Amino acid sequence: QVQLVESGGGLVKPGGSLRLSCAASGLTYDLYHVGWYRQRPGKQRDLVALITNRNNANYADSVKGRFTISRDNGKNTVYLQMNSLKPEDTSIYYCKAQRIMIGEVYWGQGTKVTVSS
């Protein structure tokens, strides 16, 4: 049974930092591309950052230079380091794992990030 569990969200002031974690069980992370997405109320879920199974990373323009995605396959965990946070980063953040070649997809339940003074 596959499970993705996000953690690390919370309330932070503008300019602050948070590190989100996405821990997986029931799958081998090194066979998956993993992405962080965010969704605001009434909006679509947008890709924030993606890391491939070969550790290539891509970012949305809005977070380039501020966010860093990384993975620790030994711990079956993917991280999103978020620096210089802005109020517009406020959202629920979700991680998604997509199996290479096969394409099966798993989502976590989300973790809420609020950036406010």
Contacts in CASP RR format, 6 or more apart in sequence:
PFRMAT RR
TARGET T0000
AUTHOR 0000-0000-0000
METHOD contacts of the structure
MODEL  1
QVQLVESGGGLVKPGGSLRLSCAASGLTYDLYHVGWYRQRPGKQRDLVAL
ITNRNNANYADSVKGRFTISRDNGKNTVYLQMNSLKPEDTSIYYCKAQRI
MIGEVYWGQGTKVTVSS
1 25 0 8 1.000
1 26 0 8 1.000
2 24 0 8 1.000
2 25 0 8 1.000
2 26 0 8 1.000
2 27 0 8 1.000
2 97 0 8 1.000
2 106 0 8 1.000
3 24 0 8 1.000
3 25 0 8 1.000
3 26 0 8 1.000
3 108 0 8 1.000
4 22 0 8 1.000
4 23 0 8 1.000
4 24 0 8 1.000
4 95 0 8 1.000
4 96 0 8 1.000
4 97 0 8 1.000
4 106 0 8 1.000
4 107 0 8 1.000
4 108 0 8 1.000
4 109 0 8 1.000
5 22 0 8 1.000
5 23 0 8 1.000
5 24 0 8 1.000
5 25 0 8 1.000
5 108 0 8 1.000
5 109 0 8 1.000
6 20 0 8 1.000
6 21 0 8 1.000
6 22 0 8 1.000
6 93 0 8 1.000
6 94 0 8 1.000
6 95 0 8 1.000
6 108 0 8 1.000
6 109 0 8 1.000
6 110 0 8 1.000
6 111 0 8 1.000
7 20 0 8 1.000
7 21 0 8 1.000
7 23 0 8 1.000
7 111 0 8 1.000
8 18 0 8 1.000
8 19 0 8 1.000
8 20 0 8 1.000
8 21 0 8 1.000
8 111 0 8 1.000
9 18 0 8 1.000
9 20 0 8 1.000
9 93 0 8 1.000
9 111 0 8 1.000
9 112 0 8 1.000
9 113 0 8 1.000
10 18 0 8 1.000
10 111 0 8 1.000
10 112 0 8 1.000
10 113 0 8 1.000
10 114 0 8 1.000
11 114 0 8 1.000
11 116 0 8 1.000
12 18 0 8 1.000
12 85 0 8 1.000
12 113 0 8 1.000
12 114 0 8 1.000
12 115 0 8 1.000
13 85 0 8 1.000
13 115 0 8 1.000
13 116 0 8 1.000
13 117 0 8 1.000
14 85 0 8 1.000
14 86 0 8 1.000
14 87 0 8 1.000
14 115 0 8 1.000
14 116 0 8 1.000
14 117 0 8 1.000
15 83 0 8 1.000
15 84 0 8 1.000
15 85 0 8 1.000
15 86 0 8 1.000
15 115 0 8 1.000
16 83 0 8 1.000
16 84 0 8 1.000
16 85 0 8 1.000
16 115 0 8 1.000
17 81 0 8 1.000
17 82 0 8 1.000
17 83 0 8 1.000
17 84 0 8 1.000
17 85 0 8 1.000
18 82 0 8 1.000
18 85 0 8 1.000
18 113 0 8 1.000
19 79 0 8 1.000
19 80 0 8 1.000
19 81 0 8 1.000
19 82 0 8 1.000
20 36 0 8 1.000
20 79 0 8 1.000
20 80 0 8 1.000
20 82 0 8 1.000
20 93 0 8 1.000
20 95 0 8 1.000
20 111 0 8 1.000
20 113 0 8 1.000
21 77 0 8 1.000
21 78 0 8 1.000
21 79 0 8 1.000
22 34 0 8 1.000
22 36 0 8 1.000
22 77 0 8 1.000
22 78 0 8 1.000
22 79 0 8 1.000
22 80 0 8 1.000
22 95 0 8 1.000
22 97 0 8 1.000
22 108 0 8 1.000
23 75 0 8 1.000
23 76 0 8 1.000
23 77 0 8 1.000
24 32 0 8 1.000
24 76 0 8 1.000
24 77 0 8 1.000
24 78 0 8 1.000
24 97 0 8 1.000
24 106 0 8 1.000
25 76 0 8 1.000
27 76 0 8 1.000
27 97 0 8 1.000
27 99 0 8 1.000
27 106 0 8 1.000
28 73 0 8 1.000
28 76 0 8 1.000
29 71 0 8 1.000
29 73 0 8 1.000
29 74 0 8 1.000
29 76 0 8 1.000
29 77 0 8 1.000
29 78 0 8 1.000
29 97 0 8 1.000
30 53 0 8 1.000
30 73 0 8 1.000
31 53 0 8 1.000
31 99 0 8 1.000
31 100 0 8 1.000
32 53 0 8 1.000
32 97 0 8 1.000
32 98 0 8 1.000
32 99 0 8 1.000
32 100 0 8 1.000
33 50 0 8 1.000
33 51 0 8 1.000
33 52 0 8 1.000
33 53 0 8 1.000
33 97 0 8 1.000
33 98 0 8 1.000
33 100 0 8 1.000
34 50 0 8 1.000
34 51 0 8 1.000
34 69 0 8 1.000
34 71 0 8 1.000
34 78 0 8 1.000
34 95 0 8 1.000
34 96 0 8 1.000
34 97 0 8 1.000
34 98 0 8 1.000
35 47 0 8 1.000
35 48 0 8 1.000
35 49 0 8 1.000
35 50 0 8 1.000
35 51 0 8 1.000
35 69 0 8 1.000
35 78 0 8 1.000
35 95 0 8 1.000
35 96 0 8 1.000
35 97 0 8 1.000
35 98 0 8 1.000
36 47 0 8 1.000
36 48 0 8 1.000
36 49 0 8 1.000
36 50 0 8 1.000
36 69 0 8 1.000
36 78 0 8 1.000
36 80 0 8 1.000
36 93 0 8 1.000
36 94 0 8 1.000
36 95 0 8 1.000
36 96 0 8 1.000
37 45 0 8 1.000
37 46 0 8 1.000
37 47 0 8 1.000
37 48 0 8 1.000
37 93 0 8 1.000
37 94 0 8 1.000
37 95 0 8 1.000
37 96 0 8 1.000
38 45 0 8 1.000
38 46 0 8 1.000
38 48 0 8 1.000
38 89 0 8 1.000
38 91 0 8 1.000
38 92 0 8 1.000
38 93 0 8 1.000
38 94 0 8 1.000
38 113 0 8 1.000
39 45 0 8 1.000
39 46 0 8 1.000
39 91 0 8 1.000
39 92 0 8 1.000
39 94 0 8 1.000
40 90 0 8 1.000
40 91 0 8 1.000
40 92 0 8 1.000
45 94 0 8 1.000
46 60 0 8 1.000
47 60 0 8 1.000
48 59 0 8 1.000
48 60 0 8 1.000
48 63 0 8 1.000
48 67 0 8 1.000
48 80 0 8 1.000
48 93 0 8 1.000
49 57 0 8 1.000
49 58 0 8 1.000
49 59 0 8 1.000
49 60 0 8 1.000
49 63 0 8 1.000
49 67 0 8 1.000
49 68 0 8 1.000
49 69 0 8 1.000
49 80 0 8 1.000
50 57 0 8 1.000
50 58 0 8 1.000
50 59 0 8 1.000
50 69 0 8 1.000
51 57 0 8 1.000
51 69 0 8 1.000
51 70 0 8 1.000
51 71 0 8 1.000
51 78 0 8 1.000
53 100 0 8 1.000
55 71 0 8 1.000
57 68 0 8 1.000
57 69 0 8 1.000
57 70 0 8 1.000
59 65 0 8 1.000
59 67 0 8 1.000
59 69 0 8 1.000
62 88 0 8 1.000
63 82 0 8 1.000
63 89 0 8 1.000
66 82 0 8 1.000
66 83 0 8 1.000
66 84 0 8 1.000
66 85 0 8 1.000
67 80 0 8 1.000
67 81 0 8 1.000
67 82 0 8 1.000
67 83 0 8 1.000
68 80 0 8 1.000
68 81 0 8 1.000
68 83 0 8 1.000
69 78 0 8 1.000
69 79 0 8 1.000
69 80 0 8 1.000
69 81 0 8 1.000
70 78 0 8 1.000
70 79 0 8 1.000
70 81 0 8 1.000
71 77 0 8 1.000
71 78 0 8 1.000
71 79 0 8 1.000
72 78 0 8 1.000
72 79 0 8 1.000
78 95 0 8 1.000
80 93 0 8 1.000
82 89 0 8 1.000
82 113 0 8 1.000
85 113 0 8 1.000
85 115 0 8 1.000
86 115 0 8 1.000
87 115 0 8 1.000
87 116 0 8 1.000
88 115 0 8 1.000
89 113 0 8 1.000
89 115 0 8 1.000
90 113 0 8 1.000
90 114 0 8 1.000
90 115 0 8 1.000
90 116 0 8 1.000
91 112 0 8 1.000
91 113 0 8 1.000
92 110 0 8 1.000
92 111 0 8 1.000
92 112 0 8 1.000
92 113 0 8 1.000
93 110 0 8 1.000
93 111 0 8 1.000
93 112 0 8 1.000
93 113 0 8 1.000
94 107 0 8 1.000
94 108 0 8 1.000
94 109 0 8 1.000
94 110 0 8 1.000
94 111 0 8 1.000
95 107 0 8 1.000
95 108 0 8 1.000
95 110 0 8 1.000
96 105 0 8 1.000
96 106 0 8 1.000
96 107 0 8 1.000
96 108 0 8 1.000
97 105 0 8 1.000
97 106 0 8 1.000
98 104 0 8 1.000
98 105 0 8 1.000
99 105 0 8 1.000
END
